[in-house]
Amino acid sequence: MSDFLTDVQTLRRNAREHIDQGPITSAYGADRERVIAVLNEVLATELVCVLRYKRHYYMAEGLNSGPVAQEFLQHANEEQGHADQAATRIVQLQGEPDFNPATLVARSHAEYAPGNDLIDMIKEDLVAERVAIASYEEIVRWLGDGDTTTRRMIEGILAVEEEHADDMLTLLKRMGHPVEDSDHQASAPGPHTG
């Protein structure tokens, strides 16, 4: 048996103390309020992405629109799943998920860009995915070992966002659109410090 583990009697006593804190124990090493605030930014980002992808799904027109629209719909559904994960984790951390539509875009790391045509929609989605990727990579590094559950959740979401970006890049290439660096570069803000 390892000597790093707290003895069982102490673990049991500590578990009974502050029972109202649910899964948050003395071993939690992050700034819980700050994590909740950052997760609310993640929630806003994901919800804005759902709305953008849904618009693109309904507005997709043209010869190549069928498969592209289906890709938009799949991504919208996956982004909704990410939003649900973030909201659930916020509640587990004894916070309140912020679904206020009046402040959604301001809290989102990604922009809501409607796009003018199919190519433009794909580009806007690629830019938004790149913003999310950069932002979530920064969140993962920031969380470190302070909140491993939230970090693993963000890492899982990050992996899907990378797939989404790859999907959008593949669509652009399949449609014969030359992809220049300026077409898909985005600078991403890190977790807001406000």
Secondary structure by P-SEA (a helix, b strand, c coil): cccccccaaaaaaaaaccccccccccccccaaaaaaaaaaaaaaaaaaaaaaaaaaaaaccccaaaaaaaaaaaaaaaaaaaaaaaaaaaaaacbbbbcccccccccccccccccccaaaaaaaaaaaaaaaaaaaaaaaaaaccccaaaaaaaaaaaaaaaaaaaaaaaaaaaaccccccccbbbbbbccccc
